[in-house]
Amino acid sequence: MGYSNLPGENNSDDSHEPLILPQNICSETMAAPSLETADNDHGHLKKKKTNKFAFICAIMVSMAVALLGYDLGVMSGAIIYIKDEFRISDVQVEILVGSINIYSLFGSIAAGRTSDWIGRRYTVVIAAAFFFAGALLMGISTNYTFLMIGRCFAGIGVGFALTIAPIFISELAPASNRGFLTTFPEVFGNIGILLGYVSNYGFSKLPANQGWRFMLGIGAVPSVILAAGALIMPESPRWLVMQGRLAEAKRVLDKISDTKEESRRRLDDIKEAADIPRDCSNDYDVVAAPKRGEGVWKDLVIHPTRRVRHILLCALGIHFFQQAIGFDSVVFYSPRIFEQAGVTSTDDKLLATIGVGVMKTVFILVAMFLLDKVGRRPLLLTSYVGVIVSLVTLATSLTVINQDPTRKVRWAVNLAVCMVLSGVAFFSIGVGPIPMVYSGEIFPLRLRAQGIGLGMVVNRVMSGVISMTFLSLCKAITIGGAFFLFAGVSVVGFVFTFLFYPETQGKTLEEVDGLFGSFVHWRSIG
């Protein structure tokens, strides 16, 4: 389907002064577009094999999110032993578990501006440094306060990682494989969660006062690998163009594109988005670059155009509902949930959480291969339907179990465990991975870093609210009532997605901009 701009609106939301370029660096002519270029202009992209260089870069950047996943997964088991050793209350448990999301706000807020200032790859190094410090401090903690300090460092690293990963990968990936590559952070995040669960089970065999310290401290090792890898990666070509470094951007695009022609087209599109004339020579690396971050918050939040308001609504909404439907509680408190479902042995609870990790990882891999074939909308809507059914059934079975805790209702126990796994599976094919993909591709170039950072702020606030109130919510309305509530929020999320979200499959990042601006009437554009 073709989309055109709304009547009376400019094609770009990046309302800033154009670059002033020396005339001697602009050529008189440009090569005529090939037939393949014309096809791309209408949004029809030929499917190509994934570029190996872009593939390796996506893996390296995604390791930052794997560290987050490990931290989330390992804390679910480590907290069992921490609670016993430090004799902390359920409220302190909620604060310890959920505070990482509050601390991550500082990282998310800082990451957008930092990545525009020093570049995407050095921002990854900063994320790795915070992860390293956090893991080390938590691993040697001697009391609850010391542990919270380590949690603070790790949380700031989380904010940096969650913001920079989708920006970096979406700016490296070609349009034909962007959905595939930008799911890597979610895939690696789930692999990290699974490794955290496996670590819980493995280190649980050590003495109790040593096991949880190894669980948390071992996360410092991959942080060093991440930092070293980031230093040898190329910089984002879009960031290089925004700094006026066209020659470097061209060299990077030549590596991450399949052909020289594709590299030239991508560079032309980026230059147009950055207000650099398309006929500017690629072999001249000195241009008058715009001031970093100038006017971004004004154009994004204070005086946004109609199109930017639609983009912002979608970006914030998709992150809000991802967390508001409560699945972070399953990751953080899966041993507690399985205990409520009738699983009493510590080993059995930890093994059951490994099952959750396996299910998340398998179905995120399914989503990764379907995103560029099926599209974002179908996967999101299907995911919501499955999550709603799973949550309602889980809530019902937990309510039955808790009516008489002294009598184990075998069918309800089995059904509850199955519904946890089912809910995780449906969550992982859409609502879990797509927010990072979608928000990474819908913002105009100049607003992208801050826009994604703002989405991550909403994401982390909601994750913090859920994780820091789940145990108290269960005491107030029962665990069954909590999941009924999450099911209701999921219904609202389904309706919101159905009404406001256009499909972005197969579009270049520069073409995606034209899909937004009419809110619920986006289908009628053009």
Secondary structure, 3 states (H helix, E strand, C coil): CCCCCCCCCCCCCCCCCCCCCCHHHECCCCCCCCHHHHHHHCCCCCCCCCCHHHHHHHHHHHHHHHHHHHHHHHHHHHHHHHHHHHCCCHHHHHHHHHHHHHHHHHHHHHHHHHHHHHCHHHHHHHHHHHHHHHHHHHHCCCCHHHHHHHHHHHHHHHHHHHHHHHHHHHHHCCHHHHHHHHCHHHHHHHHHHHHHHHHHHHHCCCCHHHHHHHHHHCCHHHHHHHHHHHHHCCCCHHHHHHCCCHHHHHHHHHHHCCCHHHHHHHHHHHHHHCCCCCCECCCCCCCCCCCCCCCHHHHHHHCCCHHHHHHHHHHHHHHHHHHHCCHHHHHHHHHHHHHHCCCCCHHHHHHHHHHHHHHHHHHHHHHHHHHHHHCHHHHHHHHHHHHHHHHHHHHHHHHHHHHCCCCCCHHHHHHHHHHHHHHHHHHHCCCCCHHHHHHHHHCCHHHHHHHHHHHHHHHHHHHHHHHHHHHHHHHHHHHHHHHHHHHHHHHHHHHHHHHHCCCCCCCCHHHHHHHCCCHHHHHHCC
